[in-house]
Amino acid sequence: MEIGGMDVIRAAALLGAGISMGFGAIGPGVGEGMAAAKACEAIGRNPREAGLLTRTMLVGQAVSESTGIYSLVVALLLIFVV
């Protein structure tokens, strides 16, 4: 069985998809964890503002998650298009 050029391209695309998702999930995971930690600290200091802090935290986490979604799109393109 011989390995052709298309096999190498497919293997590189699958490897790239895995790396894309691996590195693409690190940033949002750390960012969202830090945002949640700081929100918990702020709620502990001022419990009356819990609703506003929670809402603001969730908006920030949604923005942070967009980079993870971009890496998912890149990974899916590498898997199904290349």
C-alpha positions as CSV (number, residue, x, y, z in Angstrom):
1,M,0.0,0.0,0.0
2,E,1.5,3.3,-1.1
3,I,0.9,6.6,0.6
4,G,-0.1,9.2,-2.0
5,G,-0.1,13.0,-2.0
6,M,-3.8,13.2,-1.2
7,D,-3.3,11.0,1.9
8,V,-0.7,13.3,3.2
9,I,-2.9,16.3,2.6
10,R,-5.8,14.6,4.4
11,A,-3.6,13.7,7.3
12,A,-2.3,17.2,7.6
13,A,-5.8,18.6,7.5
14,L,-7.0,16.3,10.3
15,L,-3.9,17.1,12.4
16,G,-4.5,20.8,11.8
17,A,-8.1,20.5,12.9
18,G,-7.1,18.8,16.1
19,I,-4.4,21.4,16.8
20,S,-6.9,24.2,15.9
21,M,-9.5,23.0,18.4
22,G,-6.8,22.2,21.1
23,F,-5.3,25.7,21.1
24,G,-8.5,27.4,20.2
25,A,-10.2,26.1,23.4
26,I,-7.5,27.1,25.8
27,G,-8.0,30.8,25.5
28,P,-11.7,30.9,26.1
29,G,-11.5,28.3,28.9
30,V,-9.0,30.4,30.8
31,G,-10.7,33.7,30.1
32,E,-14.1,32.5,31.1
33,G,-12.7,30.9,34.3
34,M,-11.0,34.1,35.3
35,A,-14.2,36.1,34.5
36,A,-16.3,33.8,36.7
37,A,-13.7,34.0,39.5
38,K,-13.6,37.8,39.5
39,A,-17.5,37.9,39.4
40,C,-17.7,35.6,42.4
41,E,-15.2,37.8,44.3
42,A,-17.2,40.9,43.4
43,I,-20.5,39.3,44.5
44,G,-18.9,38.4,47.7
45,R,-17.9,42.0,48.3
46,N,-21.2,43.5,47.2
47,P,-24.1,41.0,47.2
48,R,-26.7,43.6,46.3
49,E,-25.2,44.0,42.8
50,A,-25.3,40.2,42.1
51,G,-27.8,40.6,39.2
52,L,-25.8,43.3,37.4
53,L,-22.5,41.4,37.9
54,T,-23.8,38.1,36.7
55,R,-25.3,39.7,33.6
56,T,-22.1,41.5,32.8
57,M,-20.0,38.4,33.4
58,L,-22.2,36.3,31.0
59,V,-21.9,39.0,28.3
60,G,-18.1,38.9,28.7
61,Q,-18.1,35.2,28.6
62,A,-20.2,35.1,25.4
63,V,-17.7,37.5,23.7
64,S,-14.8,35.4,24.9
65,E,-16.4,32.2,23.6
66,S,-16.5,33.6,20.1
67,T,-12.8,32.8,19.6
68,G,-13.5,29.2,20.5
69,I,-16.3,29.1,18.0
70,Y,-14.0,30.5,15.3
71,S,-11.5,27.7,15.9
72,L,-14.4,25.2,15.7
73,V,-15.3,26.6,12.3
74,V,-11.7,26.4,11.1
75,A,-11.5,22.8,12.3
76,L,-14.7,21.8,10.6
77,L,-13.6,23.4,7.4
78,L,-10.3,21.4,7.6
79,I,-12.2,18.2,8.2
80,F,-14.9,18.4,5.6
81,V,-13.6,20.7,2.9
82,V,-10.0,19.9,2.5
